[in-house]
Amino acid sequence: MARYAFWNNKGGVGKSFLTFSLACEYALANADEEVLVLDLCPQANVTEMFLGGQLQASQTLESLYSEKPRRSVGGYFESRLTSPFIAPQDISEFLIKPHTVNPKIPENLFLLAGDNLLELLSEAIRQASQMSLPADAWQKVMRWLHDFSRIFTDLSQASDVAVFTDCNPSFSIYTQIGLSASEFLVIPFTADDSSRRGIENVFALLFGISSSELQGYAKLSFSRRANEDGVELPKIHTFVSNRVTMYKGKPSSAFEAKSAPIRAVVDTASKAAKRYFVSHKNNTELFAEMPDYHSVAVVASSEGCPLSLLKSGHHPIDGDVVQVNQNAIDKYTKAIQKLLARL
């Protein structure tokens, strides 16, 4: 069972669409396996994509929330709050098979839907993790989604299971639970200073790696508690440079210049703490690139359609008509499949 988390301590970097695209293409390419997607964003963006986008997704989400218990991550966390330290035996009442409402999604893909209830539950979850008894209360709460993935895998009849977790940008307790359930971390970014700061925060918040002036705070990090309590942290797998501006088939010189400070931050961190990175021969292998094809992403996410199944032509989106050409679809799909081959 391979488990991937997608996270950057900054929003707007294309994380949810990347999660959607990779999970769909993985499911299509591995029909003998099952794919589990965990949506840990209160906005439920990736959930809306899987449910078909636009009005259909919103209506389906409301129906999921009206069930007893809520068929969502909020419903699962509510159930764990009533029994924080004992894993359930069955999780089927919280799962949805997106194919049943959006036939474009592969049948072997399952979803734990996102839920705005996450924010409201976060304080109660934090308090549960800080109980004095049992002594391993924090560890057990951090394993809530690890329990979920394990139970799903145990019940699965497929040859294997892959888990994709879309994490909220904030380092809230439910984000920490999602990261603790993952083996590998994929960090999407855009070529700007705000992304650089987001990546610096990933190193500091999750692993306790920081510049000298912040090191005192970084040492009080989540990683220290995780190490003390035996909670495994995900290894950094790939930095995905999103919305790359291309020139003659390569990233433009302007884009490369904007990306250089980010690569320098990663290079420094990887030299200081190799144990937190997946083994690579050199740091260039840590990076992958996704081209900037806005119309493709807009249409695929709005229609809930995997990239490899997207058709060229005119698409009605929220009262407007968006045109997508096959060349753009092919280039974006090729980039996703190249990234998929790394997983």
C-alpha positions in Angstrom: 0.0 0.0 0.0 1.6 3.2 -1.2 0.4 6.4 0.5 1.0 9.9 -0.9 0.1 13.3 0.7 -0.1 16.5 -1.3 0.7 19.5 0.7 2.3 23.0 0.7 1.9 25.5 3.5 0.4 27.8 0.8 -2.8 27.8 -1.1 -3.3 28.3 -4.8 -0.5 26.1 -6.1 -2.7 23.6 -8.0 -2.6 20.9 -5.3 -6.2 19.7 -5.5 -6.2 19.4 -9.3 -2.9 17.6 -9.2 -4.3 15.2 -6.6 -7.4 14.7 -8.8 -5.5 14.1 -12.0 -2.9 11.7 -10.5 -5.5 9.6 -8.6 -7.6 9.3 -11.8 -4.8 8.4 -14.1 -3.4 5.9 -11.5 -6.7 4.2 -11.2 -7.1 4.0 -15.0 -3.6 2.6 -15.4 -3.9 0.1 -12.6 -7.4 -1.5 -13.0 -6.4 -4.4 -10.8 -5.8 -2.1 -7.8 -8.0 0.2 -5.8 -7.4 3.9 -5.2 -8.5 5.7 -2.0 -8.6 9.5 -2.0 -8.8 11.3 1.3 -9.9 14.9 1.1 -8.7 16.9 4.1 -9.8 20.4 2.8 -12.8 22.0 4.4 -13.6 23.5 1.0 -13.8 20.0 -0.5 -12.4 21.1 -3.8 -11.1 17.8 -4.9 -14.3 16.1 -3.8 -16.3 18.4 -6.0 -14.1 17.4 -9.0 -14.7 13.7 -8.4 -18.4 14.3 -8.0 -18.7 15.9 -11.5 -18.1 19.6 -10.7 -20.5 22.5 -10.9 -24.0 22.2 -9.5 -24.1 18.4 -9.5 -21.2 18.2 -7.1 -22.7 20.7 -4.7 -26.0 18.9 -4.6 -24.3 15.5 -4.1 -22.2 16.9 -1.3 -25.2 18.3 0.6 -26.9 14.9 0.4 -23.7 13.2 1.8 -23.7 15.6 4.7 -27.3 15.0 5.4 -26.8 11.3 6.0 -26.4 9.8 9.5 -23.5 9.6 10.0 -22.2 12.2 7.6 -20.6 10.3 4.6 -17.4 12.4 4.8 -14.2 12.9 6.6 -16.2 15.1 9.1 -18.5 12.1 9.8 -15.5 9.8 10.3 -13.8 12.2 12.7 -17.0 12.7 14.6 -17.2 9.0 15.1 -13.6 8.8 16.3 -14.3 11.6 18.9 -16.8 9.3 20.6 -14.1 6.6 20.8 -10.8 8.3 20.2 -8.4 5.5 21.0 -10.2 2.4 19.5 -10.2 2.0 15.7 -13.5 1.0 14.1 -14.0 -2.3 12.4 -15.9 -0.9 9.4 -15.6 2.4 7.5 -17.9 1.7 4.6 -20.6 4.2 5.9 -18.1 7.1 5.4 -17.0 6.2 1.8 -18.4 7.1 -1.5 -17.7 5.6 -5.0 -17.6 8.7 -7.3 -18.3 6.6 -10.4 -21.9 6.1 -9.1 -22.6 9.9 -9.6 -19.9 10.7 -12.2 -19.3 7.8 -14.6 -16.1 9.5 -15.9 -14.3 8.5 -12.7 -12.8 4.9 -12.7 -14.8 2.3 -10.8 -11.8 1.3 -8.7 -11.6 4.7 -7.1 -13.0 5.5 -3.7 -13.4 8.8 -1.8 -13.5 10.1 1.7 -15.2 13.4 1.0 -14.0 16.7 2.3 -16.2 18.5 4.8 -16.3 22.1 6.2 -17.1 20.4 9.6 -13.3 19.8 9.9 -12.7 23.3 11.1 -15.4 23.0 13.7 -14.1 19.7 15.0 -10.4 20.7 15.1 -10.4 22.0 18.7 -12.2 18.9 20.0 -9.7 16.7 18.1 -6.8 18.7 19.6 -8.2 18.2 23.1 -8.6 14.5 22.6 -5.0 14.3 21.5 -3.9 16.0 24.8 -5.7 13.7 27.2 -3.4 12.5 30.0 -4.7 9.0 29.7 -3.9 6.9 27.8 -0.3 7.8 27.7 -0.2 7.4 24.0 -3.3 9.6 23.3 -1.6 11.9 20.9 -0.1 9.0 18.9 -3.5 7.3 18.7 -5.3 10.5 17.4 -2.5 11.0 14.9 -3.2 7.5 13.5 -6.9 8.1 12.8 -6.5 8.2 9.0 -3.7 5.6 9.1 -6.4 3.4 10.7 -8.8 4.3 8.0 -6.4 3.4 5.2 -5.4 0.2 6.9 -9.0 -0.9 7.4 -9.8 0.0 3.7 -6.8 -2.1 2.6 -7.7 -5.0 4.8 -11.2 -5.1 3.4 -10.1 -4.6 -0.2 -10.2 -7.6 -2.6 -7.9 -5.8 -5.1 -4.3 -6.7 -5.8 -3.0 -3.5 -4.0 -4.2 -0.2 -2.7 -2.8 3.3 -3.4 -3.8 6.3 -1.2 -3.8 9.9 -2.2 -4.4 12.6 0.4 -5.2 16.2 -0.5 -4.1 18.2 2.6 -5.3 21.7 3.6 -2.6 24.3 3.3 -2.8 25.2 7.0 -0.9 23.1 9.5 -4.0 22.3 11.6 -4.4 19.1 13.5 -6.4 17.4 10.8 -3.5 18.2 8.3 -1.1 16.7 10.8 -3.3 13.5 10.9 -3.3 13.3 7.1 0.5 13.7 6.9 1.0 11.1 9.6 -1.0 8.6 7.5 1.3 9.0 4.5 4.5 7.5 3.4 5.5 10.1 0.8 5.0 13.8 0.5 4.5 15.6 -2.9 4.9 19.4 -2.7 3.3 21.4 -5.5 4.6 25.0 -5.9 4.6 27.9 -8.3 7.6 30.0 -9.1 7.2 32.9 -6.7 8.4 34.0 -3.3 5.2 33.0 -1.5 5.7 29.4 -2.6 9.3 29.6 -1.4 8.1 30.7 2.0 5.5 28.0 2.0 8.2 25.3 1.3 10.4 26.8 4.0 7.4 26.4 6.4 7.0 22.8 5.3 10.5 22.1 6.3 10.2 23.9 9.6 6.7 22.8 10.6 6.9 19.1 9.6 10.6 18.4 10.0 12.0 21.1 12.3 14.5 22.3 9.6 14.8 26.1 9.5 17.1 29.0 9.2 19.2 30.0 12.2 16.9 32.9 13.3 13.9 30.5 13.4 15.6 27.4 14.6 14.5 27.8 18.2 10.9 27.7 17.1 11.4 24.9 14.6 12.9 22.7 17.3 9.6 22.8 19.1 8.0 21.3 16.0 5.7 18.6 15.2 8.6 16.4 14.1 10.0 16.4 17.7 6.7 15.2 19.1 6.3 12.6 16.3 9.8 11.2 17.0 9.2 11.0 20.7 5.9 9.3 20.3 6.8 6.9 17.5 4.7 8.6 14.7 6.4 8.1 11.3 6.7 11.2 9.1 6.3 11.0 5.3 9.5 11.3 3.2 9.7 14.1 0.7 9.1 12.5 -2.7 8.7 15.2 -5.3 8.5 19.0 -5.7 6.0 19.6 -8.5 6.6 23.0 -10.3 3.1 23.9 -11.5 2.1 26.2 -14.3 5.5 26.2 -15.9 5.9 28.8 -18.7 7.5 26.9 -21.6 9.6 28.2 -24.5 10.7 25.9 -27.3 9.8 22.8 -25.2 11.7 23.9 -22.1 11.0 26.2 -19.1 11.5 29.8 -20.1 14.6 31.6 -18.7 12.4 34.0 -16.7 10.6 31.0 -15.1 14.0 29.3 -14.3 15.2 32.5 -12.6 12.1 32.7 -10.4 12.5 29.0 -9.5 16.1 29.2 -8.6 15.6 30.4 -4.9 13.2 27.6 -4.3 15.7 25.0 -5.6 18.3 26.6 -3.4 16.1 26.2 -0.3 15.5 22.5 -1.2 19.2 21.9 -1.8 20.1 23.3 1.6 17.5 21.3 3.4 18.3 18.1 1.6 22.0 18.4 2.6 21.1 19.2 6.2 18.6 16.4 6.7 18.8 13.6 4.0 16.8 11.3 6.2 13.6 13.2 5.4 14.0 12.8 1.6 13.4 9.8 -0.7 16.8 8.7 -1.9 17.9 10.4 -5.2 21.2 10.5 -7.0 21.0 14.3 -7.2 18.5 17.0 -6.3 17.3 17.6 -9.9 15.5 14.3 -9.6 13.4 15.7 -6.8 11.7 18.1 -9.2 8.9 17.6 -11.8 7.2 20.1 -14.0 3.6 20.7 -15.1 2.9 23.0 -18.0 0.6 26.0 -17.7 -2.6 25.0 -19.6 -5.3 26.9 -17.9 -8.3 26.0 -20.1 -7.5 22.2 -19.8 -7.4 22.4 -16.0 -10.6 24.6 -15.8 -12.6 22.2 -18.0 -11.3 19.0 -16.5 -11.9 20.1 -12.9 -15.3 21.7 -13.8 -16.6 18.6 -15.5 -14.9 16.1 -13.2 -13.1 14.4 -16.1 -9.7 12.6 -16.0 -7.3 14.3 -18.4 -6.8 11.3 -20.6 -10.6 11.1 -21.2 -11.0 14.8 -21.9 -12.3 15.7 -25.4 -11.2 18.7 -27.4 -13.7 21.3 -28.5 -16.2 23.7 -26.9 -17.3 23.1 -23.3 -20.1 25.0 -21.5 -18.7 26.0 -18.1 -20.8 28.2 -15.7 -22.6 30.0 -18.5 -19.5 30.5 -20.6 -18.0 28.4 -23.4 -14.4 27.3 -23.0 -12.5 25.9 -26.0 -9.9 23.3 -25.4 -7.6 22.0 -28.2 -6.2 18.5 -28.4 -2.6 19.7 -28.4 -3.0 21.2 -24.9 -4.8 18.1 -23.6 -2.0 15.9 -24.9 0.8 18.0 -23.4 -0.9 18.2 -20.0 -1.8 14.4 -20.0 1.8 13.6 -21.0 3.2 15.6 -18.1 0.8 13.9 -15.6 1.7 10.5 -16.9 5.4 11.3 -16.6 4.9 12.3 -13.0 2.7 9.2 -12.4 5.6 7.0 -13.5 7.7 8.4 -10.6 5.2 7.2 -8.0 
